[in-house]
Amino acid sequence: MTNQETKARKEIFKKVSAYYKKFHRKPAFRPGETFVNYGGRVYDDKELINLTDTALDFWLTSGRYCAEFEKQLGEYLGVKYVSLVNSGSSANLIAFMALTSPKLCARQIKPGDEVITVAAGFPTTVTPIIQYGAVPVFVDVELPSYNVNCAMLEKALSRKTKAVMLAHTLGNPFDIAKVKKFCDKHGLWLIEDNCDALGSKYAGKFTGTHGHIGTSSFYPPHHMTMGEGGAVYTNDPLLKKLIESFRDWGRDCWCPSGQDNTCHNRFTRQYGELPLGYDHKYVYSHFGYNLKATEMQAAVGLAQLKKFPAFVEARKKNWSFLRKELGKYSKKLILPEPTAKSDPSWFGFLLTVREDAGFTRDALVTHLETNKVQTRMLFAGNLIKHPCFDAMRKSGKGYRVAGELKNTDAILHRTFWIGVYPGMTKEMLKYISEVFGSFLATAGGK
């Protein structure tokens, strides 16, 4: 870049910063008038400047920003390989599909093989399993952790079981020690869906890095944002190669975008029944996709990553405030509890209305929403009760349930959550407490 171009960019960035300060100010919070959202973007002029920088480069696919983000996220997590993708759902898809590669020999997941998971979560943890033709085996969860009931893992096991794919629920880690021991004992893959738990730790180590593959999402309400975006990470060099093959059209070549002949054998090798020397850039070893992230996404992500440790601390602080304030209602509400040996980076504050509370979840949620406190369900609640499972439920094929899903059904009917994201102020948190109090002080709440 010439001195003239560098000087011109600096002038543009100064104007972008001024624009941010003038036009991106958030209005003051007004209790009862301003929505207290469950999540949102927290950013400043640094994100806008990075975004402008990529626009001036006009390198629209993955490039220097993507490579730098992968490097820095890997350093933060302490993991060797990070591969950026266009969403957290794509990250789950690629993580699972990597394990279907014939290059894994006897450990390859094939159609008809089984994957142990839970129904109380987000659908795209399970969708890749079904779309490929493998069979999800659902087990129940525990309250108040909202994570897998590890006592059910052995009961879910069959000769067809090849993997366990689980999410850390709203930032609260599942019992990784027990799950990993089970996987190691039976030679199973472990995929950690870390989309709602980036920054959480279990036994002093970041979630997403205990299993074979971890995934993250950078959708706006998540722990940090790129707008859309996700990541897949692993310490295994073969899995890294497979992840990027499925991400990048299924190709055998591993050249970065815009580069050629990294292997120095582009025109010299034999692949399958292709002609000898066929261009390695157009050799396909898998049925893949194009799920790469863009420079614009990674540019925003890099600015967010610098703020990320502060984001995690803010989430913990906000969660602790709500836990203390709402603790007085423990006879009416099941309050969340962190998993033993964990240090969660909370995504939200989960609550379950007790069966004998004297009011319903719907009544409490309606009161909160009417008073401008945004709520969310625990995603699908019980995934197999949704319309997308109708045909499978009627046919009795396509999935299996090990035991009963008693707590999963309780979540479907009585659980919801509110936010703890870093954009929440002390005034917002106090207002949330007051809105809960106004409901629970009424006859219906006694």
RAUR-V907785 format. One record per residue. N is the residue number from 1. SS is DSSP state (alpha for helix, beta for strand, coil for the rest). PHI is phi in degrees with one decimal (* if undefined). Layout:
N:SS:PHI  N:SS:PHI
//
This chain:
1:coil:*  2:coil:-73.6  3:alpha:-60.4  4:alpha:-63.8  5:alpha:-68.9  6:alpha:-60.9  7:alpha:-63.9  8:alpha:-64.0  9:alpha:-64.4  10:alpha:-59.9  11:alpha:-65.8  12:alpha:-64.4  13:alpha:-63.1  14:alpha:-62.3  15:alpha:-70.5  16:alpha:-63.0  17:alpha:-61.9  18:alpha:-64.2  19:alpha:-61.7  20:alpha:-58.7  21:alpha:-64.1  22:alpha:-87.0  23:alpha:-113.8  24:coil:-109.8  25:coil:-73.5  26:coil:-84.7  27:coil:-65.9  28:coil:-64.4  29:coil:-71.4  30:coil:-121.8  31:coil:-53.3  32:coil:84.1  33:coil:-115.0  34:coil:-88.2  35:coil:-67.1  36:beta:-91.3  37:coil:-72.3  38:coil:-76.3  39:coil:-165.1  40:coil:171.8  41:coil:-81.0  42:coil:-122.3  43:coil:-154.4  44:coil:-141.7  45:alpha:-67.6  46:alpha:-63.7  47:alpha:-63.8  48:alpha:-66.8  49:alpha:-66.3  50:alpha:-60.4  51:alpha:-62.8  52:alpha:-66.1  53:alpha:-59.0  54:alpha:-69.2  55:alpha:-63.0  56:alpha:-70.9  57:alpha:-65.2  58:coil:57.5  59:coil:-95.4  60:coil:-86.6  61:coil:-96.5  62:coil:-74.3  63:coil:-159.2  64:alpha:-64.3  65:alpha:-68.0  66:alpha:-62.0  67:alpha:-62.4  68:alpha:-70.1  69:alpha:-65.1  70:alpha:-57.0  71:alpha:-64.1  72:alpha:-71.2  73:alpha:-66.0  74:alpha:-60.8  75:alpha:-66.0  76:alpha:-64.1  77:alpha:-78.7  78:coil:74.9  79:coil:-121.4  80:coil:-74.8  81:beta:-128.9  82:beta:-125.1  83:beta:-122.7  84:beta:-74.7  85:beta:-136.0  86:coil:-86.1  87:coil:-167.3  88:alpha:-66.7  89:alpha:-64.8  90:alpha:-64.6  91:alpha:-61.2  92:alpha:-64.5  93:alpha:-60.4  94:alpha:-67.7  95:alpha:-59.7  96:alpha:-70.2  97:alpha:-62.8  98:alpha:-57.5  99:coil:-82.7  100:coil:-96.4  101:coil:-69.7  102:alpha:-60.3  103:alpha:-66.0  104:alpha:-87.8  105:alpha:54.7  106:alpha:-65.8  107:alpha:-90.3  108:coil:-60.7  109:coil:-80.5  110:coil:-115.0  111:coil:-53.3  112:coil:96.1  113:coil:-69.6  114:beta:-109.7  115:beta:-130.2  116:beta:-81.5  117:beta:-155.3  118:beta:-125.5  119:coil:-93.4  120:coil:-91.0  121:coil:-178.4  122:coil:-93.3  123:alpha:-61.7  124:alpha:-78.1  125:alpha:-75.1  126:coil:-104.4  127:alpha:-50.2  128:alpha:-59.4  129:alpha:-61.5  130:alpha:-68.5  131:alpha:-63.0  132:alpha:-75.7  133:coil:102.8  134:coil:-83.7  135:beta:-119.2  136:beta:-72.7  137:beta:-113.8  138:beta:-91.0  139:beta:-121.4  140:coil:-78.0  141:beta:-113.2  142:coil:-107.2  143:coil:-113.4  144:coil:-100.0  145:coil:-80.8  146:coil:65.3  147:coil:-111.8  148:beta:-51.9  149:coil:-80.5  150:alpha:-63.9  151:alpha:-65.4  152:alpha:-91.8  153:alpha:-62.4  154:alpha:-62.8  155:alpha:-69.4  156:alpha:-84.8  157:coil:-67.8  158:coil:-142.8  159:coil:-67.0  160:coil:-93.5  161:beta:-67.5  162:beta:-121.8  163:beta:-157.9  164:beta:-123.9  165:beta:-130.5  166:beta:-135.9  167:beta:-99.1  168:coil:-86.1  169:beta:-68.8  170:coil:48.4  171:coil:93.6  172:beta:-87.4  173:coil:-62.7  174:coil:-72.3  175:coil:-72.4  176:alpha:-62.7  177:alpha:-59.1  178:alpha:-69.3  179:alpha:-65.8  180:alpha:-66.9  181:alpha:-60.9  182:alpha:-62.8  183:alpha:-64.8  184:alpha:-64.5  185:alpha:-60.7  186:alpha:-108.1  187:coil:64.2  188:coil:-105.5  189:beta:-72.8  190:beta:-125.4  191:beta:-105.0  192:beta:-98.3  193:beta:-77.6  194:coil:-102.7  195:coil:-62.9  196:coil:-105.4  197:coil:-140.0  198:coil:-59.1  199:coil:96.9  200:coil:-73.0  201:beta:-128.2  202:beta:-130.6  203:coil:52.5  204:coil:80.9  205:beta:-120.8  206:beta:-61.6  207:coil:-62.2  208:coil:92.0  209:coil:-115.5  210:coil:-85.6  211:coil:-87.8  212:coil:-79.0  213:beta:-142.2  214:beta:-123.2  215:beta:-132.5  216:beta:-135.4  217:beta:-123.0  218:coil:-121.6  219:beta:-65.7  220:coil:-47.9  221:coil:-75.7  222:coil:-74.0  223:coil:-61.0  224:coil:-148.5  225:coil:-130.2  226:coil:-121.5  227:beta:91.8  228:coil:-123.1  229:coil:151.8  230:beta:-162.9  231:beta:-147.7  232:beta:-122.9  233:beta:-136.8  234:beta:-160.8  235:coil:-103.9  236:coil:-97.2  237:alpha:-62.4  238:alpha:-68.2  239:alpha:-62.6  240:alpha:-59.8  241:alpha:-64.6  242:alpha:-67.4  243:alpha:-56.0  244:alpha:-76.1  245:alpha:-64.7  246:alpha:-64.8  247:alpha:-68.0  248:beta:-106.1  249:coil:70.1  250:coil:85.4  251:beta:-70.2  252:coil:-85.0  253:coil:-70.0  254:coil:-117.8  255:coil:-62.9  256:coil:-63.2  257:coil:-55.9  258:coil:87.8  259:coil:-118.8  260:coil:-130.1  261:coil:61.4  262:coil:-61.1  263:coil:-82.1  264:coil:61.7  265:coil:-136.6  266:coil:-58.8  267:coil:-121.6  268:coil:-121.4  269:coil:-110.2  270:coil:-104.1  271:coil:-126.1  272:coil:54.4  273:coil:-100.7  274:coil:-72.4  275:coil:-60.4  276:coil:-55.0  277:coil:84.0  278:coil:-61.1  279:coil:-51.6  280:alpha:-60.6  281:alpha:-65.7  282:alpha:-122.4  283:coil:-104.4  284:beta:-116.5  285:coil:-99.3  286:coil:-142.1  287:coil:-85.1  288:coil:-106.2  289:coil:-136.5  290:beta:-121.0  291:coil:-124.8  292:coil:-68.6  293:coil:-84.7  294:coil:-107.3  295:alpha:-59.7  296:alpha:-62.3  297:alpha:-62.5  298:alpha:-65.9  299:alpha:-63.7  300:alpha:-64.3  301:alpha:-59.6  302:alpha:-64.6  303:alpha:-66.3  304:alpha:-66.5  305:alpha:-61.6  306:alpha:-67.1  307:alpha:-90.0  308:alpha:-58.6  309:alpha:-56.0  310:alpha:-68.8  311:alpha:-60.3  312:alpha:-61.9  313:alpha:-64.4  314:alpha:-64.1  315:alpha:-62.3  316:alpha:-62.4  317:alpha:-64.6  318:alpha:-66.2  319:alpha:-61.7  320:alpha:-63.6  321:alpha:-61.4  322:alpha:-65.7  323:alpha:-62.4  324:alpha:-71.5  325:alpha:-67.6  326:alpha:-90.6  327:alpha:-59.4  328:alpha:-67.2  329:alpha:-104.1  330:coil:-64.9  331:coil:-76.8  332:coil:-106.1  333:beta:-126.2  334:beta:-81.8  335:beta:-92.0  336:coil:-71.5  337:coil:-135.0  338:coil:-69.9  339:coil:-64.5  340:coil:-55.8  341:coil:68.3  342:beta:-113.4  343:beta:-133.3  344:coil:-72.3  345:coil:-98.5  346:coil:-68.2  347:coil:-91.6  348:beta:-163.1  349:beta:-112.1  350:beta:-86.4  351:beta:-138.1  352:beta:-124.3  353:beta:-72.5  354:coil:-67.7  355:coil:-59.2  356:coil:-102.1  357:coil:-67.6  358:coil:91.6  359:coil:-151.4  360:coil:-101.9  361:alpha:-57.9  362:alpha:-59.9  363:alpha:-65.4  364:alpha:-68.2  365:alpha:-62.6  366:alpha:-61.6  367:alpha:-62.2  368:alpha:-63.0  369:alpha:-65.0  370:alpha:-61.9  371:coil:-96.3  372:coil:69.7  373:beta:-106.0  374:coil:-74.5  375:coil:-126.2  376:beta:-144.0  377:coil:-76.9  378:coil:-77.0  379:coil:53.5  380:coil:-75.1  381:coil:74.7  382:coil:-128.2  383:alpha:-56.6  384:alpha:-73.6  385:alpha:-89.3  386:coil:-85.9  387:alpha:-54.8  388:alpha:-65.3  389:alpha:-98.1  390:alpha:-53.9  391:alpha:-64.3  392:alpha:-67.6  393:alpha:-64.7  394:alpha:-70.9  395:alpha:-84.2  396:coil:73.9  397:coil:-124.1  398:coil:103.0  399:beta:-156.6  400:beta:-139.0  401:beta:-115.4  402:coil:-98.1  403:coil:77.7  404:coil:-104.7  405:coil:-108.8  406:alpha:-61.6  407:alpha:-70.3  408:alpha:-61.4  409:alpha:-68.9  410:alpha:-62.0  411:alpha:-62.5  412:alpha:-56.4  413:alpha:-99.7  414:alpha:-131.3  415:beta:-109.6  416:beta:-155.3  417:beta:-144.9  418:beta:-122.5  419:beta:-84.6  420:coil:-137.2  421:coil:-66.6  422:coil:-61.6  423:coil:-75.9  424:coil:-74.9  425:coil:-97.7  426:alpha:-62.4  427:alpha:-64.4  428:alpha:-64.0  429:alpha:-64.7  430:alpha:-63.2  431:alpha:-64.1  432:alpha:-56.5  433:alpha:-59.9  434:alpha:-65.8  435:alpha:-68.3  436:alpha:-60.5  437:alpha:-61.7  438:alpha:-66.3  439:alpha:-76.3  440:alpha:-73.9  441:coil:-86.9  442:coil:-79.1  443:alpha:-57.9  444:alpha:-67.7  445:alpha:-96.1  446:coil:-75.9
//
